[in-house]
């Protein structure tokens, strides 16, 4: 009798633990993905000489790392059109 009760308790505990773990895995508490900044926002943030253009010296982060790929006309500046047409980063699932 005691053996059967112990098995039942362990089983219920295991199922409960599994369900709690599953609910955290699908939690809505994860941070939402942000939209990429607009060209105007990038200008406000990075345009150090305030000339209305983004040069390789001014940009930071992924823009700096991929500047040559994004600067399609190779003039040394990023335009709004070039940023719109730039390859999109791959997100980890």
Residue pairs with C-beta under 8 A, 6 or more apart in sequence:
33 91
37 45
39 80
39 83
42 54
42 59
42 63
42 83
43 52
43 54
46 54
46 58
46 59
46 60
46 63
47 53
47 54
47 58
48 57
48 58
49 58
53 77
53 78
53 79
54 63
54 77
54 78
55 76
55 77
55 78
56 64
56 67
56 71
56 76
59 67
59 78
62 89
63 70
63 78
66 86
66 87
67 78
68 74
69 86
69 87
70 78
70 82
70 83
70 86
71 77
71 78
71 82
72 82
72 85
73 82
